Amino acid sequence: MTSPLALLGGTPAVANSGPHFTWPPIDDITRAKVLAQLDSAVSVPGRSGIVADLEDALQDYFGARHAITTSSGTAALHASYWAARIQPGNEVIVPAWTFHATASPLFHLGAAPILCETLPAGNIDPARVAELITPRTRAIMVTHLWGKPADMTGLTALAKDCDLDLLEDGSHAHGASHGGQKVGTFGLAGAFSLNGPKPLSGGEGGFVLTDDDDTYYRILTFAHYNKRARKEIPQGHPLARYAVTGAGLKLRIHPLAAALAHDQLTRLDAYLAGREEIAAYLTRELSQVPALEVTPVPEGVKSSWYALTATYQPDQLGGLPTDRFHEALVAEGATEFDLPGSTRPLNQLPLYQHPSHPSYLFPGYPNTHSRCRPGDFPIAEKAHTHTIKLPVWHREQDLDLAEQYVSAARKVSEHHKELL
Ligand SMILES: *Cc1c(COP(=O)(O)O)cnc(C)c1O
């Protein structure tokens, strides 16, 4: 007897072969805007032209006093830590499960990322943060994993009580909000990526939001030396005399990336509204599939739906391993189902396990933090190994594709015995 499963020779559940999800959406208006930029300026050293337009639009959208563009999200995070005066020997509490760039810039500042256990849904657990605070702790960094805001009520109160700076990595979560407030605006600074697949994309790029003037001048010093720093840092400010060189790095966004991001920002709310509809459909339908559990978004929380995540429960399918279940989904043509690769518990990464040896990435860096062995963060690690994620479409016409993906999941689940 042949199996209906595509992995075993059957007909795939998803009719066309894809790609099924491309990002960012680019139309003729986008093309015209980027081409116009190509003709007007491909280098913008000051806060003028498309860079000023994008920063103004970001300030309006987020309701922030300052938005400063950078060359990447990694650069935005690095600048934010430096602007927050993170120094050698300081500790910064970071989620154990995030993309590594949330915390990796700390190695360059001689500071220690202190990994913190997450809640089963992936965001940092405020109760665990409280347990990790020491006299060396200077700040808490929060990622809003897959676009779902972390518990900002608990984290804001904790940071305030303990006199720590709260920093955010909003790279998955442009436009997401908690209690009506957009993420990236809760603490001293919010850093964002504008990289390819992110909810707001310039292809490459990043930005930092802050309401604090001094933090703004520090970020200019870190990322925008010479013309811009000279023009914007007031005479008499202690950093003004460093304006020509800044701190030695130059981390500006490319004007063509700024033009793309500027175009995309005008559409962001429409993207998010469309995703909300399809995410509601996927949440409802995938929850009905035995073996998949989709946690609903709590009241008062709005996700950007960078990804919809389901927790796979192998015991529901006779112990069928996650990767075998995933392989069967992909064979069904549901190729956008993905097991998170680079966004993984940081204690599993060599950079975090051995920052100073054996290959001398950071010679002399103190190997003080012992909690970087596999198994040190059982909740985050278990959640990571059982997570299957899916990008969320935003156009009504993609609902048909979403339905085919649901059928694929149902089919693999129904016929799982053939894979055991
Ligand atoms: C993408 C990403 C970054 C890094 O941004 P780049 O623009 O690629 O440098 C940092 N943190 C998170 C959570 C990300 O998803």
The ligand as an SDF file (V2000), in Angstrom:
LIG
                    3D

 15 15  0  0  0  0  0  0  0  0999 V2000
   18.1890   40.4350   12.8550 C   0  0  0  0  0  0  0  0  0  0  0  0
   18.3900   40.5930   14.3030 C   0  0  0  0  0  0  0  0  0  0  0  0
   19.4880   41.2930   14.8440 C   0  0  0  0  0  0  0  0  0  0  0  0
   20.6090   41.7750   14.0150 C   0  0  0  0  0  0  0  0  0  0  0  0
   20.2490   42.6750   13.0260 O   0  0  0  0  0  0  0  0  0  0  0  0
   21.1390   42.8520   11.7080 P   0  0  0  0  0  0  0  0  0  0  0  0
   20.4680   43.9820   11.0030 O   0  0  0  0  0  0  0  0  0  0  0  0
   21.0930   41.5770   10.9490 O   0  0  0  0  0  0  0  0  0  0  0  0
   22.5190   43.2010   12.1560 O   0  0  0  0  0  0  0  0  0  0  0  0
   19.5420   41.4590   16.2080 C   0  0  0  0  0  0  0  0  0  0  0  0
   18.5970   40.9390   17.0180 N   0  0  0  0  0  0  0  0  0  0  0  0
   17.5610   40.2580   16.5500 C   0  0  0  0  0  0  0  0  0  0  0  0
   16.5450   39.7250   17.5180 C   0  0  0  0  0  0  0  0  0  0  0  0
   17.4310   40.0400   15.1810 C   0  0  0  0  0  0  0  0  0  0  0  0
   16.4010   39.3330   14.7150 O   0  0  0  0  0  0  0  0  0  0  0  0
  1  2  1  0
  2  3  1  0
  2 14  2  0
  3  4  1  0
  3 10  2  0
  4  5  1  0
  5  6  1  0
  6  7  2  0
  6  8  1  0
  6  9  1  0
 10 11  1  0
 11 12  2  0
 12 13  1  0
 12 14  1  0
 14 15  1  0
M  END
$$$$
